[in-house]
């Protein structure tokens, strides 16, 4: 993988320190020591810390993805390349949003929006036109990213002409695992992402039976860091393709 990364990546890595700090706040005393009330209190506290860390971790990761996608749009708007360099999925997304707005209106407002569709958005499909930075919106793109489930990641990245991003990242994630000395385990990224988001959602919706261990949360943290590194590299490559003068 290339060493070039988005600015969103170090911010995400810094945010992981907050998760680690929270995990460290759990009692260090073995749970079997002390009286029954002390043991019960310590178990409850450990569970609360781990559950909170799980929610925080996934929130930070999803925030990273949105920040990274925003960075892509910001770089394109600053460079203002010809529209032929912009992924067609991204152009279609912006055009579709305007069409949907038209069908939600009537009378003079519909006429105004229709005129604007052809005057402002038709140039998106003129391959030699310089992209209008006032037309592209990071908010339109990030709104498509609703959670970190694998199918959502695949859908959002396909808008940037990156197909099957979850499958693509498996070799990177497993190579990172091997580099850390774990040659016995191979991770299926789609399964792991689904597991992480599902457990976070259960906790966030009040399921008190969902009790991740500290070891599990730390494993999820390392995994999401590896995933973020891969996504950062891919998005940096997308920026280079869109904004290159060659």
Phi, psi and omega in degrees: 000150179287159181273348182288130180224159177286160176295337180293336184292307179299330176295320178294316180298321176298321182294335179294335176299329178294321177295316180296322177297318179296316179300324181289346181281349179291154181302136177272343179294133177308139186294342181273357183265158179087179179289174182299318181294322179293315179299317180296317179298316181295319178298316180297321181291318178299315179298318180296318179295313182295320179295317179296319180296324179297313179296317180297317182300310182292324177298318178296320180294314179296325175295322177299313182299316180295320178295321180294318177296321177298321179298322178299311181296319180299318180293319178295316180296325179288319182283330181050060179285170173295152186296338180296342179271352183271134178306132183297329177299324179290319177296316180296321180301312181293320179294317180300320180300320180290321178297318179296325177297319181300316183287352176264008182233172177218167172061218184301325181295320178296319179299314180299315181291326178293317178300318181292325178303314184280328182280322185262326187259338176301323178299342176300335185258007172268108192298336183263357179285142172289137182297137178272112183296343179280348181270318180287138182227124176297327181297321179298320180287312185293336177296338179284341181266096185266336177192177186267019176297149185301321181292331178288315176302314179300317182295315182293316182289335176295333176295339180257019180064028174249108186266142175053051183300324183293319177293320181302321189282353185299318182295322179294313182298317181286330174293320177298321178297317179294321180297332178274003174096006179260093182263355185269338186253137173235127186265134169267107190299317182299320180292318182293318178298316179299318179298313183296312182294320180298316180293320177299316182296320178299316179296314182296333180264013170090014178284102185283351178279347180276109187228082177294146177275164176299320179300319179294315181297319178296323176294318177298322180299313180296317180299312182292330175295317177297317179298316181298321179298319180292314180300321179299315180296315180297318180290327175295322176294323176297317178300316181298319179294319183287325191254356180296142179275352182278000000 
